Amino acid sequence: MKVITTLLVICLIPLVCKATISQPRLPPDTVISGNPPIPKNQGVEVWAIEAVSTRLSFTRKCGAPTARPTCNCTDGSQFRHPYFVALCSDGTENTFCACPDGSSYP
């Protein structure tokens, strides 16, 4: 059990350090057009967990942890899904997300 806890801490520390207090870090190629996504949930600890879970989800649905789906918003904004649970900049859910191969996500 101690080994699992140690490994979890080692894996999460870099992710937590990348998040700022008010907003998680967006990869530079996130915004395709329009406004950037905002986090659905608040808190550095939550974003660290979401960073792991979104990568696992991208792997399962899109084939790789770096295969970020493209999402569309009602205001016309388009973004590559960040490594946290995201909403459109106006606080609404995205209208559609697709993996790089075109398959629907999630």
C-alpha positions as a Python dict, from the first residue, in 0.01 Angstrom:
ca = {
    (1, 'M'): (0, 0, 0),
    (2, 'K'): (286, 237, 81),
    (3, 'V'): (434, 181, -266),
    (4, 'I'): (105, 269, -436),
    (5, 'T'): (70, 587, -230),
    (6, 'T'): (429, 688, -307),
    (7, 'L'): (379, 629, -680),
    (8, 'L'): (56, 827, -676),
    (9, 'V'): (227, 1122, -507),
    (10, 'I'): (520, 1109, -751),
    (11, 'C'): (280, 1110, -1046),
    (12, 'L'): (54, 1388, -916),
    (13, 'I'): (315, 1638, -793),
    (14, 'P'): (418, 1755, -1144),
    (15, 'L'): (53, 1789, -1242),
    (16, 'V'): (-34, 1993, -934),
    (17, 'C'): (265, 2220, -985),
    (18, 'K'): (149, 2304, -1338),
    (19, 'A'): (-188, 2432, -1215),
    (20, 'T'): (-216, 2785, -1087),
    (21, 'I'): (-439, 2876, -796),
    (22, 'S'): (-715, 3032, -1008),
    (23, 'Q'): (-697, 2836, -1332),
    (24, 'P'): (-536, 2514, -1457),
    (25, 'R'): (-270, 2548, -1725),
    (26, 'L'): (-389, 2524, -2086),
    (27, 'P'): (-155, 2365, -2341),
    (28, 'P'): (-53, 2629, -2600),
    (29, 'D'): (-241, 2458, -2885),
    (30, 'T'): (-574, 2438, -2700),
    (31, 'V'): (-772, 2723, -2861),
    (32, 'I'): (-850, 2665, -3227),
    (33, 'S'): (-1089, 2959, -3261),
    (34, 'G'): (-1285, 3186, -3031),
    (35, 'N'): (-1257, 3168, -2653),
    (36, 'P'): (-1065, 2924, -2432),
    (37, 'P'): (-1241, 2660, -2223),
    (38, 'I'): (-1288, 2706, -1850),
    (39, 'P'): (-1274, 2441, -1576),
    (40, 'K'): (-1604, 2284, -1475),
    (41, 'N'): (-1472, 2204, -1128),
    (42, 'Q'): (-1257, 2416, -900),
    (43, 'G'): (-948, 2331, -698),
    (44, 'V'): (-590, 2232, -765),
    (45, 'E'): (-642, 1884, -618),
    (46, 'V'): (-944, 1825, -844),
    (47, 'W'): (-751, 1941, -1152),
    (48, 'A'): (-466, 1704, -1069),
    (49, 'I'): (-707, 1410, -1054),
    (50, 'E'): (-882, 1526, -1372),
    (51, 'A'): (-545, 1550, -1549),
    (52, 'V'): (-496, 1178, -1492),
    (53, 'S'): (-857, 1080, -1567),
    (54, 'T'): (-878, 1279, -1893),
    (55, 'R'): (-555, 1121, -2019),
    (56, 'L'): (-696, 776, -1940),
    (57, 'S'): (-1020, 869, -2115),
    (58, 'F'): (-836, 1002, -2422),
    (59, 'T'): (-639, 676, -2435),
    (60, 'R'): (-951, 462, -2405),
    (61, 'K'): (-1171, 659, -2650),
    (62, 'C'): (-919, 821, -2888),
    (63, 'G'): (-624, 583, -2876),
    (64, 'A'): (-357, 786, -2693),
    (65, 'P'): (-327, 1016, -2391),
    (66, 'T'): (-218, 1298, -2623),
    (67, 'A'): (-504, 1242, -2872),
    (68, 'R'): (-707, 1539, -2747),
    (69, 'P'): (-1060, 1563, -2887),
    (70, 'T'): (-1174, 1880, -3062),
    (71, 'C'): (-1482, 2037, -2898),
    (72, 'N'): (-1733, 2290, -3031),
    (73, 'C'): (-1937, 2550, -2841),
    (74, 'T'): (-2264, 2723, -2926),
    (75, 'D'): (-2083, 3059, -2957),
    (76, 'G'): (-1867, 2916, -3238),
    (77, 'S'): (-1558, 2865, -3023),
    (78, 'Q'): (-1358, 2553, -3091),
    (79, 'F'): (-1085, 2402, -2871),
    (80, 'R'): (-880, 2090, -2817),
    (81, 'H'): (-998, 1932, -2494),
    (82, 'P'): (-763, 2034, -2211),
    (83, 'Y'): (-641, 1795, -1941),
    (84, 'F'): (-930, 1884, -1708),
    (85, 'V'): (-1311, 1864, -1727),
    (86, 'A'): (-1393, 2171, -1934),
    (87, 'L'): (-1686, 2395, -2017),
    (88, 'C'): (-1720, 2653, -2292),
    (89, 'S'): (-1612, 3003, -2190),
    (90, 'D'): (-1975, 3104, -2124),
    (91, 'G'): (-2015, 2820, -1872),
    (92, 'T'): (-2221, 2592, -2098),
    (93, 'E'): (-2140, 2234, -2197),
    (94, 'N'): (-1982, 2185, -2538),
    (95, 'T'): (-2213, 2084, -2820),
    (96, 'F'): (-1992, 1811, -2966),
    (97, 'C'): (-1643, 1666, -2926),
    (98, 'A'): (-1460, 1439, -3169),
    (99, 'C'): (-1136, 1244, -3144),
    (100, 'P'): (-862, 1321, -3400),
    (101, 'D'): (-983, 1020, -3605),
    (102, 'G'): (-1334, 1173, -3623),
    (103, 'S'): (-1507, 940, -3378),
    (104, 'S'): (-1739, 1094, -3122),
    (105, 'Y'): (-1600, 1172, -2773),
    (106, 'P'): (-1694, 1060, -2511),
}
